[in-house]
Amino acid sequence: MFMDELTPVVKQLTGYPVAFLGGFFSGLLRLNLSDDPVKQWLDQQSGSYSPSSSTTSNGKSGPQSISIE
């Protein structure tokens, strides 16, 4: 039963070891990918990283209310 829970983790680790370990350590160290040093490094590595921003086109940030009809 315990092995069934670890199977997806082991598959990801063996399939994409660098990405898995990078995500694991960034979560462990609580790094924010939109902070300046990490963002600059990611931009240099990939050139196409653009984190999703919480700012909408009208300039407001944060949760927005919507109406569903």
PDB file of N, CA, C and O in Angstrom, chain B, residues numbered from 101:
ATOM      1  N   MET B 101       0.823  -1.181   0.000  1.00  0.00           N
ATOM      2  CA  MET B 101       0.000   0.000   0.000  1.00  0.00           C
ATOM      3  C   MET B 101       0.870   1.249   0.000  1.00  0.00           C
ATOM      4  O   MET B 101       0.585   2.199  -0.729  1.00  0.00           O
ATOM      5  N   PHE B 102       1.897   1.261   0.785  1.00  0.00           N
ATOM      6  CA  PHE B 102       2.794   2.417   0.825  1.00  0.00           C
ATOM      7  C   PHE B 102       3.530   2.581  -0.494  1.00  0.00           C
ATOM      8  O   PHE B 102       3.789   3.705  -0.926  1.00  0.00           O
ATOM      9  N   MET B 103       3.867   1.471  -1.135  1.00  0.00           N
ATOM     10  CA  MET B 103       4.572   1.503  -2.415  1.00  0.00           C
ATOM     11  C   MET B 103       3.687   2.057  -3.525  1.00  0.00           C
ATOM     12  O   MET B 103       4.192   2.687  -4.454  1.00  0.00           O
ATOM     13  N   ASP B 104       2.379   1.835  -3.446  1.00  0.00           N
ATOM     14  CA  ASP B 104       1.456   2.372  -4.440  1.00  0.00           C
ATOM     15  C   ASP B 104       1.450   3.893  -4.414  1.00  0.00           C
ATOM     16  O   ASP B 104       1.296   4.529  -5.457  1.00  0.00           O
ATOM     17  N   GLU B 105       1.612   4.476  -3.245  1.00  0.00           N
ATOM     18  CA  GLU B 105       1.629   5.928  -3.119  1.00  0.00           C
ATOM     19  C   GLU B 105       2.930   6.524  -3.633  1.00  0.00           C
ATOM     20  O   GLU B 105       2.941   7.663  -4.101  1.00  0.00           O
ATOM     21  N   LEU B 106       4.014   5.786  -3.556  1.00  0.00           N
ATOM     22  CA  LEU B 106       5.311   6.287  -4.011  1.00  0.00           C
ATOM     23  C   LEU B 106       5.567   6.061  -5.495  1.00  0.00           C
ATOM     24  O   LEU B 106       6.499   6.643  -6.049  1.00  0.00           O
ATOM     25  N   THR B 107       4.777   5.245  -6.140  1.00  0.00           N
ATOM     26  CA  THR B 107       4.998   4.917  -7.547  1.00  0.00           C
ATOM     27  C   THR B 107       5.000   6.147  -8.452  1.00  0.00           C
ATOM     28  O   THR B 107       5.915   6.261  -9.268  1.00  0.00           O
ATOM     29  N   PRO B 108       4.035   7.085  -8.368  1.00  0.00           N
ATOM     30  CA  PRO B 108       4.094   8.266  -9.238  1.00  0.00           C
ATOM     31  C   PRO B 108       5.332   9.131  -8.991  1.00  0.00           C
ATOM     32  O   PRO B 108       5.885   9.701  -9.931  1.00  0.00           O
ATOM     33  N   VAL B 109       5.758   9.228  -7.764  1.00  0.00           N
ATOM     34  CA  VAL B 109       6.938  10.025  -7.438  1.00  0.00           C
ATOM     35  C   VAL B 109       8.182   9.400  -8.049  1.00  0.00           C
ATOM     36  O   VAL B 109       9.027  10.105  -8.601  1.00  0.00           O
ATOM     37  N   VAL B 110       8.295   8.104  -7.955  1.00  0.00           N
ATOM     38  CA  VAL B 110       9.450   7.396  -8.508  1.00  0.00           C
ATOM     39  C   VAL B 110       9.459   7.493 -10.029  1.00  0.00           C
ATOM     40  O   VAL B 110      10.525   7.636 -10.628  1.00  0.00           O
ATOM     41  N   LYS B 111       8.285   7.417 -10.668  1.00  0.00           N
ATOM     42  CA  LYS B 111       8.206   7.543 -12.128  1.00  0.00           C
ATOM     43  C   LYS B 111       8.664   8.927 -12.575  1.00  0.00           C
ATOM     44  O   LYS B 111       9.403   9.047 -13.553  1.00  0.00           O
ATOM     45  N   GLN B 112       8.235   9.966 -11.875  1.00  0.00           N
ATOM     46  CA  GLN B 112       8.657  11.322 -12.234  1.00  0.00           C
ATOM     47  C   GLN B 112      10.146  11.510 -11.995  1.00  0.00           C
ATOM     48  O   GLN B 112      10.828  12.154 -12.792  1.00  0.00           O
ATOM     49  N   LEU B 113      10.647  10.961 -10.922  1.00  0.00           N
ATOM     50  CA  LEU B 113      12.064  11.086 -10.596  1.00  0.00           C
ATOM     51  C   LEU B 113      12.928  10.404 -11.647  1.00  0.00           C
ATOM     52  O   LEU B 113      13.951  10.953 -12.055  1.00  0.00           O
ATOM     53  N   THR B 114      12.535   9.227 -12.085  1.00  0.00           N
ATOM     54  CA  THR B 114      13.336   8.523 -13.089  1.00  0.00           C
ATOM     55  C   THR B 114      13.139   9.094 -14.481  1.00  0.00           C
ATOM     56  O   THR B 114      14.055   9.029 -15.301  1.00  0.00           O
ATOM     57  N   GLY B 115      11.973   9.652 -14.771  1.00  0.00           N
ATOM     58  CA  GLY B 115      11.700  10.199 -16.096  1.00  0.00           C
ATOM     59  C   GLY B 115      12.349  11.554 -16.330  1.00  0.00           C
ATOM     60  O   GLY B 115      12.912  11.795 -17.398  1.00  0.00           O
ATOM     61  N   TYR B 116      12.277  12.438 -15.346  1.00  0.00           N
ATOM     62  CA  TYR B 116      12.797  13.793 -15.455  1.00  0.00           C
ATOM     63  C   TYR B 116      13.549  14.154 -14.179  1.00  0.00           C
ATOM     64  O   TYR B 116      13.040  14.927 -13.367  1.00  0.00           O
ATOM     65  N   PRO B 117      14.748  13.613 -13.984  1.00  0.00           N
ATOM     66  CA  PRO B 117      15.428  13.797 -12.695  1.00  0.00           C
ATOM     67  C   PRO B 117      15.804  15.242 -12.404  1.00  0.00           C
ATOM     68  O   PRO B 117      15.674  15.684 -11.262  1.00  0.00           O
ATOM     69  N   VAL B 118      16.263  15.984 -13.389  1.00  0.00           N
ATOM     70  CA  VAL B 118      16.690  17.368 -13.138  1.00  0.00           C
ATOM     71  C   VAL B 118      15.493  18.250 -12.807  1.00  0.00           C
ATOM     72  O   VAL B 118      15.538  19.032 -11.857  1.00  0.00           O
ATOM     73  N   ALA B 119      14.424  18.126 -13.586  1.00  0.00           N
ATOM     74  CA  ALA B 119      13.231  18.927 -13.328  1.00  0.00           C
ATOM     75  C   ALA B 119      12.596  18.562 -11.991  1.00  0.00           C
ATOM     76  O   ALA B 119      12.147  19.437 -11.251  1.00  0.00           O
ATOM     77  N   PHE B 120      12.560  17.262 -11.685  1.00  0.00           N
ATOM     78  CA  PHE B 120      11.969  16.825 -10.427  1.00  0.00           C
ATOM     79  C   PHE B 120      12.752  17.362  -9.241  1.00  0.00           C
ATOM     80  O   PHE B 120      12.173  17.917  -8.307  1.00  0.00           O
ATOM     81  N   LEU B 121      14.072  17.196  -9.279  1.00  0.00           N
ATOM     82  CA  LEU B 121      14.888  17.654  -8.152  1.00  0.00           C
ATOM     83  C   LEU B 121      14.891  19.171  -8.039  1.00  0.00           C
ATOM     84  O   LEU B 121      14.927  19.708  -6.932  1.00  0.00           O
ATOM     85  N   GLY B 122      14.854  19.869  -9.173  1.00  0.00           N
ATOM     86  CA  GLY B 122      14.768  21.331  -9.130  1.00  0.00           C
ATOM     87  C   GLY B 122      13.484  21.796  -8.482  1.00  0.00           C
ATOM     88  O   GLY B 122      13.496  22.702  -7.649  1.00  0.00           O
ATOM     89  N   GLY B 123      12.366  21.177  -8.861  1.00  0.00           N
ATOM     90  CA  GLY B 123      11.090  21.529  -8.249  1.00  0.00           C
ATOM     91  C   GLY B 123      11.022  21.132  -6.788  1.00  0.00           C
ATOM     92  O   GLY B 123      10.438  21.841  -5.968  1.00  0.00           O
ATOM     93  N   PHE B 124      11.624  19.990  -6.463  1.00  0.00           N
ATOM     94  CA  PHE B 124      11.628  19.527  -5.073  1.00  0.00           C
ATOM     95  C   PHE B 124      12.396  20.494  -4.182  1.00  0.00           C
ATOM     96  O   PHE B 124      11.918  20.873  -3.113  1.00  0.00           O
ATOM     97  N   PHE B 125      13.588  20.893  -4.624  1.00  0.00           N
ATOM     98  CA  PHE B 125      14.396  21.784  -3.793  1.00  0.00           C
ATOM     99  C   PHE B 125      13.856  23.208  -3.777  1.00  0.00           C
ATOM    100  O   PHE B 125      14.001  23.900  -2.770  1.00  0.00           O
ATOM    101  N   SER B 126      13.241  23.662  -4.856  1.00  0.00           N
ATOM    102  CA  SER B 126      12.642  24.999  -4.824  1.00  0.00           C
ATOM    103  C   SER B 126      11.456  25.028  -3.865  1.00  0.00           C
ATOM    104  O   SER B 126      11.224  26.034  -3.194  1.00  0.00           O
ATOM    105  N   GLY B 127      10.711  23.939  -3.799  1.00  0.00           N
ATOM    106  CA  GLY B 127       9.625  23.859  -2.827  1.00  0.00           C
ATOM    107  C   GLY B 127      10.137  23.717  -1.415  1.00  0.00           C
ATOM    108  O   GLY B 127       9.580  24.296  -0.482  1.00  0.00           O
ATOM    109  N   LEU B 128      11.204  22.942  -1.252  1.00  0.00           N
ATOM    110  CA  LEU B 128      11.790  22.741   0.062  1.00  0.00           C
ATOM    111  C   LEU B 128      12.370  24.042   0.610  1.00  0.00           C
ATOM    112  O   LEU B 128      12.237  24.337   1.798  1.00  0.00           O
ATOM    113  N   LEU B 129      13.011  24.817  -0.261  1.00  0.00           N
ATOM    114  CA  LEU B 129      13.605  26.090   0.153  1.00  0.00           C
ATOM    115  C   LEU B 129      12.631  27.257   0.060  1.00  0.00           C
ATOM    116  O   LEU B 129      12.973  28.396   0.376  1.00  0.00           O
ATOM    117  N   ARG B 130      11.406  26.952  -0.380  1.00  0.00           N
ATOM    118  CA  ARG B 130      10.338  27.955  -0.511  1.00  0.00           C
ATOM    119  C   ARG B 130      10.756  29.110  -1.406  1.00  0.00           C
ATOM    120  O   ARG B 130      10.551  30.276  -1.068  1.00  0.00           O
ATOM    121  N   LEU B 131      11.348  28.778  -2.556  1.00  0.00           N
ATOM    122  CA  LEU B 131      11.741  29.793  -3.518  1.00  0.00           C
ATOM    123  C   LEU B 131      10.537  30.185  -4.355  1.00  0.00           C
ATOM    124  O   LEU B 131       9.766  29.331  -4.793  1.00  0.00           O
ATOM    125  N   ASN B 132      10.384  31.471  -4.572  1.00  0.00           N
ATOM    126  CA  ASN B 132       9.315  31.980  -5.417  1.00  0.00           C
ATOM    127  C   ASN B 132       9.897  32.202  -6.806  1.00  0.00           C
ATOM    128  O   ASN B 132      10.871  32.941  -6.954  1.00  0.00           O
ATOM    129  N   LEU B 133       9.322  31.582  -7.819  1.00  0.00           N
ATOM    130  CA  LEU B 133       9.876  31.653  -9.161  1.00  0.00           C
ATOM    131  C   LEU B 133       9.735  33.029  -9.795  1.00  0.00           C
ATOM    132  O   LEU B 133      10.365  33.295 -10.819  1.00  0.00           O
ATOM    133  N   SER B 134       8.927  33.907  -9.215  1.00  0.00           N
ATOM    134  CA  SER B 134       8.803  35.256  -9.761  1.00  0.00           C
ATOM    135  C   SER B 134       9.680  36.259  -9.018  1.00  0.00           C
ATOM    136  O   SER B 134       9.677  37.441  -9.362  1.00  0.00           O
ATOM    137  N   ASP B 135      10.437  35.814  -7.997  1.00  0.00           N
ATOM    138  CA  ASP B 135      11.388  36.700  -7.331  1.00  0.00           C
ATOM    139  C   ASP B 135      12.564  36.970  -8.254  1.00  0.00           C
ATOM    140  O   ASP B 135      12.868  36.169  -9.138  1.00  0.00           O
ATOM    141  N   ASP B 136      13.219  38.092  -8.045  1.00  0.00           N
ATOM    142  CA  ASP B 136      14.226  38.578  -8.985  1.00  0.00           C
ATOM    143  C   ASP B 136      15.391  37.637  -9.242  1.00  0.00           C
ATOM    144  O   ASP B 136      15.630  37.342 -10.413  1.00  0.00           O
ATOM    145  N   PRO B 137      16.139  37.138  -8.267  1.00  0.00           N
ATOM    146  CA  PRO B 137      17.299  36.306  -8.639  1.00  0.00           C
ATOM    147  C   PRO B 137      16.905  35.018  -9.365  1.00  0.00           C
ATOM    148  O   PRO B 137      17.570  34.611 -10.318  1.00  0.00           O
ATOM    149  N   VAL B 138      15.842  34.389  -8.919  1.00  0.00           N
ATOM    150  CA  VAL B 138      15.422  33.138  -9.545  1.00  0.00           C
ATOM    151  C   VAL B 138      14.846  33.410 -10.929  1.00  0.00           C
ATOM    152  O   VAL B 138      15.101  32.656 -11.868  1.00  0.00           O
ATOM    153  N   LYS B 139      14.074  34.480 -11.058  1.00  0.00           N
ATOM    154  CA  LYS B 139      13.469  34.824 -12.344  1.00  0.00           C
ATOM    155  C   LYS B 139      14.542  35.142 -13.378  1.00  0.00           C
ATOM    156  O   LYS B 139      14.444  34.704 -14.524  1.00  0.00           O
ATOM    157  N   GLN B 140      15.563  35.897 -12.986  1.00  0.00           N
ATOM    158  CA  GLN B 140      16.647  36.225 -13.919  1.00  0.00           C
ATOM    159  C   GLN B 140      17.373  34.955 -14.362  1.00  0.00           C
ATOM    160  O   GLN B 140      17.703  34.811 -15.539  1.00  0.00           O
ATOM    161  N   TRP B 141      17.619  34.051 -13.446  1.00  0.00           N
ATOM    162  CA  TRP B 141      18.316  32.819 -13.798  1.00  0.00           C
ATOM    163  C   TRP B 141      17.472  31.974 -14.745  1.00  0.00           C
ATOM    164  O   TRP B 141      17.992  31.408 -15.706  1.00  0.00           O
ATOM    165  N   LEU B 142      16.167  31.888 -14.473  1.00  0.00           N
ATOM    166  CA  LEU B 142      15.287  31.129 -15.351  1.00  0.00           C
ATOM    167  C   LEU B 142      15.211  31.751 -16.736  1.00  0.00           C
ATOM    168  O   LEU B 142      15.190  31.036 -17.738  1.00  0.00           O
ATOM    169  N   ASP B 143      15.169  33.079 -16.799  1.00  0.00           N
ATOM    170  CA  ASP B 143      15.148  33.759 -18.090  1.00  0.00           C
ATOM    171  C   ASP B 143      16.419  33.478 -18.879  1.00  0.00           C
ATOM    172  O   ASP B 143      16.362  33.293 -20.095  1.00  0.00           O
ATOM    173  N   GLN B 144      17.553  33.445 -18.210  1.00  0.00           N
ATOM    174  CA  GLN B 144      18.814  33.155 -18.885  1.00  0.00           C
ATOM    175  C   GLN B 144      18.858  31.708 -19.367  1.00  0.00           C
ATOM    176  O   GLN B 144      19.407  31.431 -20.434  1.00  0.00           O
ATOM    177  N   GLN B 145      18.287  30.784 -18.597  1.00  0.00           N
ATOM    178  CA  GLN B 145      18.344  29.374 -18.951  1.00  0.00           C
ATOM    179  C   GLN B 145      17.413  29.032 -20.107  1.00  0.00           C
ATOM    180  O   GLN B 145      17.796  28.303 -21.022  1.00  0.00           O
ATOM    181  N   SER B 146      16.202  29.554 -20.066  1.00  0.00           N
ATOM    182  CA  SER B 146      15.222  29.156 -21.075  1.00  0.00           C
ATOM    183  C   SER B 146      14.931  30.260 -22.079  1.00  0.00           C
ATOM    184  O   SER B 146      14.701  29.982 -23.256  1.00  0.00           O
ATOM    185  N   GLY B 147      14.937  31.485 -21.637  1.00  0.00           N
ATOM    186  CA  GLY B 147      14.633  32.595 -22.529  1.00  0.00           C
ATOM    187  C   GLY B 147      13.154  32.798 -22.774  1.00  0.00           C
ATOM    188  O   GLY B 147      12.764  33.800 -23.373  1.00  0.00           O
ATOM    189  N   SER B 148      12.316  31.865 -22.325  1.00  0.00           N
ATOM    190  CA  SER B 148      10.889  31.986 -22.618  1.00  0.00           C
ATOM    191  C   SER B 148      10.023  31.876 -21.375  1.00  0.00           C
ATOM    192  O   SER B 148       8.810  31.706 -21.497  1.00  0.00           O
ATOM    193  N   TYR B 149      10.594  31.966 -20.201  1.00  0.00           N
ATOM    194  CA  TYR B 149       9.809  31.829 -18.967  1.00  0.00           C
ATOM    195  C   TYR B 149       9.073  33.126 -18.700  1.00  0.00           C
ATOM    196  O   TYR B 149       9.681  34.195 -18.657  1.00  0.00           O
ATOM    197  N   SER B 150       7.767  33.031 -18.520  1.00  0.00           N
ATOM    198  CA  SER B 150       6.965  34.186 -18.133  1.00  0.00           C
ATOM    199  C   SER B 150       5.916  33.708 -17.142  1.00  0.00           C
ATOM    200  O   SER B 150       4.928  33.087 -17.536  1.00  0.00           O
ATOM    201  N   PRO B 151       6.120  33.993 -15.851  1.00  0.00           N
ATOM    202  CA  PRO B 151       5.172  33.510 -14.846  1.00  0.00           C
ATOM    203  C   PRO B 151       3.821  34.182 -15.004  1.00  0.00           C
ATOM    204  O   PRO B 151       3.727  35.328 -15.445  1.00  0.00           O
ATOM    205  N   SER B 152       2.784  33.459 -14.639  1.00  0.00           N
ATOM    206  CA  SER B 152       1.454  34.038 -14.714  1.00  0.00           C
ATOM    207  C   SER B 152       1.316  35.079 -13.623  1.00  0.00           C
ATOM    208  O   SER B 152       1.624  34.830 -12.457  1.00  0.00           O
ATOM    209  N   SER B 153       0.862  36.218 -14.011  1.00  0.00           N
ATOM    210  CA  SER B 153       0.743  37.334 -13.078  1.00  0.00           C
ATOM    211  C   SER B 153      -0.684  37.421 -12.577  1.00  0.00           C
ATOM    212  O   SER B 153      -1.622  37.046 -13.281  1.00  0.00           O
ATOM    213  N   SER B 154      -0.846  37.914 -11.366  1.00  0.00           N
ATOM    214  CA  SER B 154      -2.186  38.086 -10.828  1.00  0.00           C
ATOM    215  C   SER B 154      -2.785  39.419 -11.255  1.00  0.00           C
ATOM    216  O   SER B 154      -3.932  39.714 -10.921  1.00  0.00           O
ATOM    217  N   THR B 155      -2.030  40.224 -11.983  1.00  0.00           N
ATOM    218  CA  THR B 155      -2.528  41.510 -12.462  1.00  0.00           C
ATOM    219  C   THR B 155      -3.305  41.294 -13.751  1.00  0.00           C
ATOM    220  O   THR B 155      -2.812  40.658 -14.683  1.00  0.00           O
ATOM    221  N   THR B 156      -4.515  41.824 -13.799  1.00  0.00           N
ATOM    222  CA  THR B 156      -5.337  41.675 -14.990  1.00  0.00           C
ATOM    223  C   THR B 156      -5.137  42.873 -15.897  1.00  0.00           C
ATOM    224  O   THR B 156      -4.363  43.776 -15.579  1.00  0.00           O
ATOM    225  N   SER B 157      -5.821  42.884 -17.014  1.00  0.00           N
ATOM    226  CA  SER B 157      -5.635  43.949 -17.990  1.00  0.00           C
ATOM    227  C   SER B 157      -6.128  45.302 -17.480  1.00  0.00           C
ATOM    228  O   SER B 157      -5.693  46.331 -17.997  1.00  0.00           O
ATOM    229  N   ASN B 158      -7.008  45.340 -16.498  1.00  0.00           N
ATOM    230  CA  ASN B 158      -7.487  46.612 -15.990  1.00  0.00           C
ATOM    231  C   ASN B 158      -6.624  47.151 -14.848  1.00  0.00           C
ATOM    232  O   ASN B 158      -6.966  48.179 -14.263  1.00  0.00           O
ATOM    233  N   GLY B 159      -5.520  46.488 -14.519  1.00  0.00           N
ATOM    234  CA  GLY B 159      -4.589  46.998 -13.526  1.00  0.00           C
ATOM    235  C   GLY B 159      -4.856  46.572 -12.111  1.00  0.00           C
ATOM    236  O   GLY B 159      -4.059  46.882 -11.226  1.00  0.00           O
ATOM    237  N   LYS B 160      -5.936  45.876 -11.857  1.00  0.00           N
ATOM    238  CA  LYS B 160      -6.248  45.412 -10.499  1.00  0.00           C
ATOM    239  C   LYS B 160      -5.549  44.078 -10.270  1.00  0.00           C
ATOM    240  O   LYS B 160      -5.404  43.274 -11.191  1.00  0.00           O
ATOM    241  N   SER B 161      -5.125  43.857  -9.047  1.00  0.00           N
ATOM    242  CA  SER B 161      -4.500  42.574  -8.735  1.00  0.00           C
ATOM    243  C   SER B 161      -5.314  41.869  -7.669  1.00  0.00           C
ATOM    244  O   SER B 161      -6.075  42.495  -6.931  1.00  0.00           O
ATOM    245  N   GLY B 162      -5.147  40.579  -7.599  1.00  0.00           N
ATOM    246  CA  GLY B 162      -5.849  39.796  -6.596  1.00  0.00           C
ATOM    247  C   GLY B 162      -7.108  39.178  -7.140  1.00  0.00           C
ATOM    248  O   GLY B 162      -7.357  39.227  -8.344  1.00  0.00           O
ATOM    249  N   PRO B 163      -7.905  38.599  -6.272  1.00  0.00           N
ATOM    250  CA  PRO B 163      -9.137  37.938  -6.701  1.00  0.00           C
ATOM    251  C   PRO B 163     -10.138  38.946  -7.263  1.00  0.00           C
ATOM    252  O   PRO B 163     -10.269  40.056  -6.748  1.00  0.00           O
ATOM    253  N   GLN B 164     -10.822  38.559  -8.294  1.00  0.00           N
ATOM    254  CA  GLN B 164     -11.839  39.393  -8.901  1.00  0.00           C
ATOM    255  C   GLN B 164     -13.185  38.693  -8.793  1.00  0.00           C
ATOM    256  O   GLN B 164     -13.259  37.464  -8.819  1.00  0.00           O
ATOM    257  N   SER B 165     -14.233  39.469  -8.673  1.00  0.00           N
ATOM    258  CA  SER B 165     -15.561  38.879  -8.603  1.00  0.00           C
ATOM    259  C   SER B 165     -16.117  38.767 -10.016  1.00  0.00           C
ATOM    260  O   SER B 165     -15.881  39.632 -10.860  1.00  0.00           O
ATOM    261  N   ILE B 166     -16.849  37.703 -10.258  1.00  0.00           N
ATOM    262  CA  ILE B 166     -17.488  37.503 -11.536  1.00  0.00           C
ATOM    263  C   ILE B 166     -18.946  37.196 -11.309  1.00  0.00           C
ATOM    264  O   ILE B 166     -19.336  36.751 -10.230  1.00  0.00           O
ATOM    265  N   SER B 167     -19.759  37.436 -12.332  1.00  0.00           N
ATOM    266  CA  SER B 167     -21.162  37.085 -12.226  1.00  0.00           C
ATOM    267  C   SER B 167     -21.476  36.038 -13.280  1.00  0.00           C
ATOM    268  O   SER B 167     -21.105  36.189 -14.444  1.00  0.00           O
ATOM    269  N   ILE B 168     -22.152  34.988 -12.877  1.00  0.00           N
ATOM    270  CA  ILE B 168     -22.511  33.906 -13.772  1.00  0.00           C
ATOM    271  C   ILE B 168     -24.029  33.953 -13.956  1.00  0.00           C
ATOM    272  O   ILE B 168     -24.797  33.881 -12.997  1.00  0.00           O
ATOM    273  N   GLU B 169     -24.427  34.075 -15.207  1.00  0.00           N
ATOM    274  CA  GLU B 169     -25.863  34.182 -15.487  1.00  0.00           C
ATOM    275  C   GLU B 169     -26.429  32.870 -15.906  1.00  0.00           C
ATOM    276  O   GLU B 169     -27.625  32.773 -16.182  1.00  0.00           O
TER     277      GLU B 169
END
